[in-house]
Amino acid sequence: MTILRHGDRSQAVRDLQRRLNERGAQLITDGAYGDATEAAVRAFQLKQGLVSDGVAGPKTLASLAGGDTHKLLKHADLVQASQRLGVPVAAVYALNEVESKGSGFLDNGKPVILFERHIMYRQLQIARADGVDVAQLQQRAKQLAVEYPALVNPKSGGYIGGTAEHQRLAGARQIDNAAALESASWGAFQVMGYHWKRLGYASIHDFVERMGRSEAEHLEAFVRYIEGDVTLHKALKTLKWAKVAELYNGADYQRNLYDVKLERAFERHQDRALVAA
């Protein structure tokens, strides 16, 4: 995955500069990704309606090459989310940069997912109708864990990644369709399917269908997740990045420097004075 950013020096940067010049920029094609190149990338992104982060990743490069961008997250989507959450646009940009997977869709057009076998084990034990014997559900889950440990397991793991995760999901759906869909994380922000009811979706199938539409829908689910967590929403509104990272990424957030990454991303995007375009 090609990602070009400020500070890079390469032939790929030189090619980027040439493409930007073909779109009206006036850059020196020196192969150095400096302030002028970053500004040109941001300008191009804004003109195309893309997220204007100044980073030339797969989405920006695809757009420069004339690719289809209708499913991609747009600058306007982030502006709308910031207004809804009552936070600076730069804060949403920071969340998108640090907390998203970067691309919400695979090359085959399917949404990015990660199937969680330990969640499947848990979801199979949920009584979905009155009169259901929970003990029988628990016993069935244990038996399935013996028969299909890669799909049903009290322990996490078994990840393959990419399109293969959809193959794992397909196998799990043969066991229990709803439980399987609830046991995967979906889209750019990897929102777990089992949150569908709390997030206000009509059903797990409604949630999944929307995740297949666009990255804007992925952001919508993420925004609903934040809105539904009063403590997380408050931490974001007051820009308490350590608390935001702890609540969203878990107790080990410091190990991966999520709070530092969020704060630095916020400051960088704030310095660029992002506005609605």
N, C-alpha and C positions, 0 to 999 in steps of 0.2 A: 504494500500500500504506500503510494508516494505522498508524502506530506512535506511541503516546503514552507519554511518560516523564517522570520527575521534572524539574521546571523549566518544563514546557510550560504555556502559558496560551491557552485557546481555547474556542470553543463545543463542540468535540468533547470536550474534557475535562469540560465541564459535563454533557454527555450521558452520559459515562462515569460520572460521580459519581451521576447520577440512577439509572442502571442498577444500580450497586453498592448504592445505598440500597434499591432494590427487592429486593435480595438480603440485606438485613439490616444493611448498613453505616449509619453515622450521620454522613455527611459534609455539610459545608456546600457547597452547589452554587455555588461561586464561580468555577469554570473554571480554578482554579490547581492544577496537579499538584504538590502538596507532600508532606511526609512522611506526613500522614494518608491521602492518596489512595493513595500508594505502598503503605502498610501494608495498606490495604483491598484493593488489587489482589492483593498477595501472599496475603492470607488467602483471597480468593476462589479464586485459583489452586490453593492447597494443598487447599482443600475439594473442588475439582473434580479434584484429582489431577494438574493440569498443572504444567509447569515453573514454579516460584515465583520469578520474577526481578523482579517488581514493575514490569514493562514491559507495557503494554497494547497488544500487537500483534494481528495478524489472528487468531491462535489464541484469545487471551483474549477478544477482541471477539466472535468467532464463538460461543464458549461462552456468553458473556453473553446472546447472542441465541437460545440454545437449539440451536445447531448441533451436528452430529455430531463428536465428538472422539476416536473410537476409534482412529484411525490416528496421533494426535498423540503426541509424546514426553511422558512423564509424569515428575513429580518422583521417583517410586519408581524409574524407570529410571536416573536420574542417581545416585541413592543407591546402587543396586546396582552401577553402573559404578565408583563411587568405592571401594567395598569391594573389588571385584575388582582394581582397579589399585593399591590401597593408598595412596590420596591423599585429601585432604579433599574433602568434597562441594563446597565452594566452588571447588575446582580444576576439577572437571568442569563446574560451572556456567560458569566462565570460558571453558573450551574450547567449550562449547555456544554461548555468546554470541558469541565472536570467530571461531571456526573453522567454524561451521555456516552454511548459507545462510538460516537462519531457518525456512523452510518446506521440508519434504522432498517435498511433493507439489504438483502443479499443480492448477488449478481443475477440470480434467477427470479428476482422480483418478490420473493417471500420476505416477510418481516424477520429480523434477527430475533432468535429465541435462545433460551438455555433451559433445557428440561431438567427439573430437580427431582430425582428419584425418591429422596427422603420426604419431599412434600407430597408426592404421589402416595407414598405409604401412609401418610397422615390423612390425606383427603379421602382415601378409600374407607376410612373408619368413621366418616361423618354420616350420620343418619339424615337422609334427604327426604324422608316422609314419616308420617306418624306411624307408630307401631313397629318400626324396624328394630330388630334385635341388634343392639350395638355389639354385643359379645360375638355374634356371628360375623359381623363386619370386621372386627378385630382379628378373629381367627382366619378369615379369608385373606386379609392383608398379610398376615404372617405366612400363610401358605404360598401366596403369590410371590412373596419375597424370596422364598426358597426356589420357586420355579423360574422366576424372571428377575434375578437380582440386579440386572443392569437397568431395569425399569421401575422396580418396586423394592425399596431398601430402607431400613431405618437409618442408614448412614448416607451422608451426602457423597457425591462423586460420580464417576462414570462418564464424565463429560467428554465429548468428541469435538464439538465446536462446528461452526459453519452450517452447511446444508445437512450434515449428518445429524444435527440436533432435531431437525424435522423428521428424520427417519426414526429416531428414538421416540419422538412424540407420536408418530403414526402407530408405532407398536403399542405404546401405552394406551392410545385411544381404542385399540381393539379390546383392551381389558375393561376400561371404563372411560367413555368419551369425556364427560364433564370433568371428572377428577383429573384426567390427563391435561386438559386445556388449562385448568386451574393451577396445575403444577409446573407450568412454564413461565418464565419471565419474558416479556414481550417488548419489542421495539427499541428505539434509541436509548430510552431511559430504563429499560429492563424492569418494568412494573410487573409484579407477579399477578397472574391471572386470578388467584383466589381473592384478590382485593375488589373484584368487579362490583359486588353489591355495595360495599362501603363507598365506592367511588361514584355510585349513582348510575351504573349501567343496567339495562333491562335484564340481562342474563350474561353468562359467560360467553355465549355465542355472539351476543351483541358486541361485547368487549373485543373478542377476537376479530370479528368482521371489521371493526373500526381500526384495529391495529394493522390491518392489511391495506388500509386506504392511503395513508400518508404519514410523514414524520410530524406533521401538524397535529395529527391525532395522538401520536406518541407523547407530544408535549402536553396536549390536553389531559391525558391520563396522569402525567407527572404533576401538572398544576392541581388537578383534583386531589392527588395524594397529599400535596402540601397543604391545601385548603382544609383537608380533613384531619390534619394533625395540628392542633392549636399551638402546641409548644414549638413545633418545627417552624410553623408560619411566623410566630412571634420572633424566633431567633433570626429568621431570614430578614424580617422587616427591620430589625435592629442591627443587622449585619454582624451578628455574633457567629463568626465562621467556625470556630471550634465547636460550638453547640450544634450548628447546622450539620457539620461533619459527623459529630457523635450520634446525632439522631438518625441521620440518613445512612451513614456508612457503618455504624456499629462502634463498639467500644475500642476496636483496634484501629480507629481512624488515624491516630498519630503515626502508626507504623508506616502508613502509605502517604503521610503528609497531606491528607485531603484538606485539612483546614488551611495549611500554608498555600496549597495550590489554588484553593478558592479565593483566598484573600489577594494573592498576586494577580490572578486572572481578573478579579474585580477592579483592582487598581489600574491595570493595564487598559482595560476596556473603558473605565471611567475617564482616564486621561485622553482617550480618543473622542470624548464628548459625543457619545452615540445619541442620535436623535431619530425620530421616526422619518422614514423616507418613502 
